[in-house]
């Protein structure tokens, strides 16, 4: 589980901003605990803010780090495909990424500092007894490993100025950094676009294919999963009915080109009526496409990054999706959902420590603030978050000059 993430000099983010998933109100069943961690951890975090304030860039930075660990070994060659802040000296300054996470009940801290030419600093620390233990530390091309660290020679052979040590450790498997690298590199990403200087797209979940395959007869590709295939399909069908209760079941039929196509089956006057998936509403289709990635994330206890969770979804579906991650019954492995949204009704499903706010300064740099500690005072649990947010009590809402609007559309008087 992710504990905290800090980033600087990435897109609209200039100075360091930090997203924490450590619970403020830790007496809720929605939080998770660990034997070797005194704090409890959140499974949900929602980021709010005006358009162009940098909400997406917070998720983009996490996804960039995940992509870096997954792809630097085979995808990066002469330079680091980073995307620094565009103004001032930022393009020539390093970008930093700092992630704390729990893996197998042990806390790890991973730090990465890069510029266009390569890795400037990289380290991985563990806290098996709540005391820091260095697994490896890299300055430029020089890497020092903890005594007894396996596969050191193989890792050194794979390193170049643009290859991350953690990427090489994942490739060689048998070493103490393997599971940490896997946890970071296998984060799910929904809704984020490929960026201009990113040489490869983010590690994406194939939306339609993932859900589509749940309903195919051949489930051999899912045999590695820890739950029964029939249970997965039943779960997906039950969740699909949240969007459209009239759907009885989903079937796969061959078309004239012998390609298997999904059809939704309803009953009218006791007779089955079959509709192509393309005949469904945009909201139902969006929800259907999300089911496979969501169920897979919950099943593996991973992190899912979702940009604009409210896109084409009814607010009630967004709320139910959040509840899936908050409820220990449906999320026993501590999967985490980190999302952006403009939908203020979702605030009714969030606790004060699950809400984060972005704003952009006059210098075009993004700031990120925790609602729970807003203005140095804790927001009361009982407060109506949606009402208070819309009233502008926390900032992070668009400022609209009504007179300027009238002038822009030709309604102002001379």
C-alpha positions in Angstrom: 0.0 0.0 0.0 1.2 3.5 -0.8 1.8 5.6 2.4 3.0 8.9 0.9 4.2 10.4 -2.4 6.2 13.5 -3.0 7.2 15.1 -6.3 8.9 18.2 -7.6 9.6 19.7 -11.0 7.1 17.6 -12.9 4.8 19.4 -15.4 2.9 22.2 -13.5 4.4 21.0 -10.2 7.5 23.0 -9.4 8.2 23.0 -5.6 7.7 19.7 -3.7 4.1 18.6 -3.1 3.1 15.6 -1.0 0.1 13.3 -1.1 -0.3 11.3 2.1 -2.5 8.3 2.6 -1.9 8.1 6.4 -5.2 8.4 8.1 -6.1 11.3 10.3 -9.2 9.7 11.6 -7.8 6.2 12.2 -10.8 4.8 14.1 -12.7 3.9 10.9 -13.1 0.5 9.2 -12.1 2.1 5.9 -8.5 2.4 7.1 -6.0 -0.5 7.2 -3.4 -1.3 9.8 0.0 -3.1 9.8 1.9 -4.7 12.6 5.1 -2.8 11.9 3.4 0.6 11.3 2.0 2.7 14.1 -0.3 4.7 11.7 -3.3 3.4 9.7 -3.5 3.8 6.0 -6.3 5.0 3.7 -7.6 3.1 0.7 -9.0 6.2 -1.1 -7.8 9.7 -2.0 -9.7 12.2 -4.1 -8.1 15.3 -5.6 -10.2 18.4 -6.3 -9.4 21.7 -7.8 -10.3 24.1 -10.7 -9.5 23.3 -14.3 -5.8 23.6 -15.1 -4.8 23.7 -11.4 -2.7 20.5 -11.7 -5.0 17.7 -10.4 -4.2 15.4 -13.2 -0.5 16.2 -12.9 -0.4 14.8 -9.3 -1.6 11.4 -10.7 0.6 11.8 -13.8 3.6 12.0 -11.5 2.8 8.8 -9.7 2.1 7.1 -13.1 5.4 8.4 -14.4 7.3 6.8 -11.6 5.4 3.5 -12.1 6.2 3.7 -15.8 9.9 4.5 -15.1 10.4 1.4 -13.0 8.5 -0.7 -15.5 10.2 0.6 -18.7 13.6 2.2 -18.1 15.5 -1.0 -18.8 14.1 -1.6 -22.2 12.6 1.7 -23.3 15.0 4.4 -22.2 18.3 4.9 -24.1 20.0 8.3 -24.5 17.9 10.5 -22.2 15.3 10.4 -19.5 11.8 11.1 -21.0 10.8 13.4 -18.1 8.5 16.4 -18.3 9.8 19.1 -16.1 8.1 22.5 -15.3 8.5 24.8 -18.3 9.4 28.1 -16.8 12.5 29.7 -15.2 15.4 27.4 -14.6 13.2 24.3 -14.0 13.9 22.6 -17.4 17.6 22.3 -16.5 16.9 21.3 -12.8 16.4 17.7 -11.6 13.0 16.2 -11.1 12.5 14.2 -7.8 10.1 11.5 -6.9 9.8 10.1 -3.3 7.5 7.2 -2.5 6.9 5.4 0.8 4.9 2.1 0.6 4.2 -1.1 2.5 5.1 -4.4 0.9 4.7 -7.7 2.7 4.2 -5.8 6.0 7.5 -3.9 5.7 7.8 -0.2 5.0 10.0 0.9 2.1 11.1 4.3 1.0 12.2 4.8 -2.7 13.8 8.1 -3.8 14.6 9.0 -7.4 16.2 12.2 -8.8 16.7 12.5 -12.6 17.5 15.1 -15.2 17.4 14.7 -19.0 20.9 13.0 -19.1 20.2 10.3 -16.6 19.8 9.2 -13.0 21.4 11.6 -10.5 20.4 9.9 -7.3 18.4 6.7 -6.4 17.9 4.9 -3.2 15.8 2.2 -1.6 15.5 1.9 2.2 13.6 -0.6 4.3 12.3 -0.5 7.8 11.9 -4.1 8.9 12.2 -3.2 12.6 11.1 0.4 12.2 14.8 1.4 11.8 16.2 2.4 8.4 18.2 -0.2 6.5 19.9 0.8 3.2 19.2 -1.7 0.4 21.0 0.3 -2.2 22.1 3.9 -2.8 23.2 5.3 -6.1 24.9 8.6 -6.9 25.3 9.0 -10.7 26.9 5.8 -12.0 28.1 4.6 -8.6 25.8 2.2 -6.7 26.4 0.8 -3.2 24.4 -2.3 -2.1 23.7 -3.7 1.3 25.9 -6.6 2.2 24.2 -9.8 1.2 22.1 -8.1 -1.5 21.6 -10.8 -4.1 22.1 -10.4 -7.9 24.4 -7.4 -7.4 26.7 -8.4 -10.3 23.8 -8.9 -12.7 22.2 -5.6 -11.7 25.5 -3.7 -12.3 25.8 -5.2 -15.8 22.4 -3.9 -16.8 22.8 -0.3 -15.5 23.3 2.6 -17.8 22.9 6.3 -17.0 19.2 6.1 -17.9 18.4 2.6 -16.4 17.0 2.7 -12.9 18.6 0.3 -10.4 15.1 -0.8 -9.3 14.2 -1.7 -12.9 17.3 -3.9 -13.2 16.5 -5.5 -9.8 13.0 -6.4 -11.0 14.5 -7.9 -14.2 16.8 -10.2 -12.2 14.1 -11.3 -9.8 16.1 -12.9 -7.0 16.8 -10.0 -4.7 15.2 -8.0 -1.8 14.1 -5.2 -4.1 12.0 -7.4 -6.4 8.6 -7.1 -4.7 9.0 -3.3 -4.2 9.7 -2.9 -7.9 6.8 -5.0 -8.8 4.4 -3.0 -6.5 5.5 0.3 -8.0 5.6 -0.8 -11.7 2.2 -2.6 -11.6 0.0 0.3 -10.7 -3.1 0.6 -12.8 -3.8 3.8 -14.8 -7.2 4.8 -16.1 -7.9 8.1 -18.0 -4.3 9.5 -18.2 -3.1 10.5 -21.7 0.3 9.8 -23.1 2.5 12.8 -22.6 4.5 14.7 -25.2 8.0 13.6 -24.0 7.0 10.2 -22.6 8.6 7.7 -25.0 6.1 5.0 -24.1 2.4 5.2 -23.0 1.7 4.7 -19.3 1.2 1.1 -18.2 -2.5 1.0 -19.0 -5.2 -1.5 -18.2 -6.9 -2.6 -21.4 -10.4 -1.3 -20.5 -12.7 -3.2 -22.8 -10.5 -6.3 -23.3 -10.1 -6.8 -19.5 -13.8 -6.8 -18.9 -14.6 -8.5 -22.2 -12.4 -11.5 -21.3 -14.2 -12.0 -18.0 -17.2 -13.2 -20.0 -15.4 -15.4 -22.6 -15.7 -19.2 -22.3 -11.9 -19.6 -22.4 -10.7 -18.3 -19.0 -7.3 -20.0 -19.1 -5.5 -16.6 -19.0 -7.1 -16.0 -15.6 -6.0 -19.2 -13.9 -3.2 -17.5 -12.0 -5.8 -15.3 -10.2 -6.5 -16.1 -6.6 -10.3 -16.2 -6.9 -12.5 -18.5 -8.9 -13.3 -17.4 -12.5 -17.0 -17.9 -12.0 -16.9 -15.6 -9.0 -15.2 -12.9 -11.0 -17.9 -13.0 -13.7 -20.7 -13.0 -11.1 -19.1 -10.1 -9.4 -18.7 -8.2 -12.7 -22.3 -8.9 -13.6 -23.6 -7.7 -10.2 -21.6 -4.5 -10.5 -22.8 -4.0 -14.1 -26.4 -4.1 -12.8 -25.7 -1.1 -10.6 -25.6 0.9 -13.9 -28.5 -1.0 -15.6 -30.6 -3.3 -13.4 -32.4 -4.6 -16.5 -29.4 -6.6 -17.7 -29.9 -10.3 -17.0 -26.6 -11.6 -18.2 -23.8 -11.1 -20.7 -23.1 -13.5 -23.5 -20.4 -13.7 -26.2 -21.6 -14.5 -29.7 -19.7 -14.9 -33.0 -20.4 -12.3 -35.7 -20.3 -12.9 -39.5 -16.5 -12.6 -39.4 -16.3 -15.2 -36.7 -15.2 -12.7 -34.1 -16.6 -13.0 -30.7 -18.7 -10.0 -29.6 -20.4 -9.3 -26.3 -24.1 -8.8 -26.1 -26.2 -7.7 -23.1 -29.3 -9.9 -22.5 -32.6 -8.5 -21.2 -36.0 -10.0 -21.0 -39.2 -8.5 -22.5 -42.4 -10.4 -22.0 -40.4 -13.4 -20.9 -38.5 -13.3 -24.2 -34.7 -12.6 -24.3 -33.7 -9.4 -26.0 -30.0 -9.1 -27.0 -28.3 -5.8 -27.5 -24.8 -5.1 -28.7 -22.6 -3.3 -26.2 -22.4 -0.3 -28.5 -26.2 0.1 -28.2 -25.8 0.9 -24.5 -25.6 4.4 -23.0 -22.2 6.0 -22.6 -22.5 5.7 -18.8 -23.2 2.0 -18.9 -20.3 1.4 -21.4 -17.9 3.4 -19.3 -18.9 1.5 -16.2 -18.6 -1.8 -18.0 -15.1 -1.0 -19.3 -14.0 -0.1 -15.7 -15.2 -3.4 -14.2 -12.3 -5.6 -15.2 -9.6 -3.2 -14.1 -11.4 -2.4 -10.8 -11.9 -6.1 -10.0 -8.3 -6.9 -11.0 -7.0 -4.2 -8.7 -9.1 -5.3 -5.8 -8.1 -8.9 -6.3 -4.3 -8.1 -6.3 -4.3 -5.4 -3.7 -2.7 -2.8 -6.1 -3.0 0.9 -6.6 -5.4 2.3 -9.3 -5.0 5.8 -10.6 -8.2 7.2 -12.2 -8.3 10.6 -13.8 -11.7 12.2 -13.9 -13.6 9.4 -12.2 -16.9 11.2 -12.9 -16.5 11.2 -16.7 -19.7 9.6 -18.1 -20.5 8.1 -14.7 -23.6 8.8 -12.7 -22.6 10.3 -9.2 -24.1 7.3 -7.5 -21.8 4.9 -9.5 -18.8 7.0 -8.6 -19.9 6.8 -4.9 -20.4 3.0 -5.2 -16.9 2.6 -6.8 -15.3 4.5 -3.9 -17.2 2.3 -1.4 -15.8 -0.8 -3.0 -12.3 0.3 -2.0 -13.3 1.6 1.4 -15.1 -1.5 2.5 -12.8 -4.3 3.9 -15.3 -6.9 2.8 -14.9 -6.0 -0.9 -11.3 -4.8 -0.5 -9.6 -7.4 1.8 -6.1 -6.9 0.4 -5.9 -3.1 0.8 -6.1 -2.0 -2.8 -6.1 1.8 -3.2 -8.0 4.2 -5.4 -6.5 7.6 -6.1 -8.6 9.8 -8.4 -9.4 13.3 -9.6 -12.9 14.7 -10.0 -15.0 17.8 -10.3 -18.0 16.1 -8.9 -18.7 17.6 -5.5 -21.4 15.1 -4.7 -18.6 12.5 -4.3 -17.5 14.5 -1.3 -20.4 13.0 0.6 -18.7 9.6 0.2 -15.3 10.8 1.5 -13.9 11.5 4.9 -12.0 14.7 5.5 -8.6 12.9 5.3 -9.4 11.4 1.9 -9.7 14.9 0.2 -6.9 16.9 -1.4 -7.1 20.3 -3.1 -5.0 21.7 -5.9 -4.5 25.4 -6.8 -2.2 27.1 -9.2 -0.1 30.2 -8.2 0.5 33.3 -10.3 3.8 31.6 -11.2 1.8 28.8 -12.8 3.0 26.2 -10.2 0.7 23.7 -8.6 0.2 23.5 -4.9 -1.5 20.5 -3.1 -3.1 20.9 0.3 -4.8 18.4 2.6 -8.3 19.2 3.5 -7.9 17.6 7.0 -5.3 20.2 7.9 -6.7 23.2 6.0 -5.3 26.5 7.2 -3.7 24.7 10.1 -7.0 23.8 11.7 -8.6 20.4 11.4 -11.9 20.3 9.6 -14.6 18.9 11.8 -15.8 15.4 10.9 -19.4 16.5 11.0 -19.0 19.3 8.4 -20.9 19.1 5.1 -17.8 18.9 2.8 -19.8 19.4 -0.4 -21.5 22.5 0.8 -18.4 24.0 2.4 -16.3 23.3 -0.8 -18.9 25.0 -3.1 -18.9 28.0 -0.8 -15.2 28.4 -1.4 -14.2 27.8 2.2 -11.2 25.7 1.2 -10.3 27.5 -2.0 -9.5 25.3 -5.0 -12.7 26.4 -6.8 -12.7 28.4 -10.1 -13.1 32.2 -9.7 -15.6 33.5 -12.2 -15.9 37.2 -13.0 -19.6 37.5 -14.0 -19.0 40.9 -15.6 -16.2 39.6 -17.7 -18.4 36.7 -18.8 -21.2 39.0 -19.9 -18.7 41.1 -21.8 -17.2 38.1 -23.5 -20.6 37.0 -24.9 -21.7 40.5 -25.8 -24.2 41.2 -23.0 -22.4 44.0 -21.2 -23.6 47.5 -21.6 -21.3 50.2 -23.0 
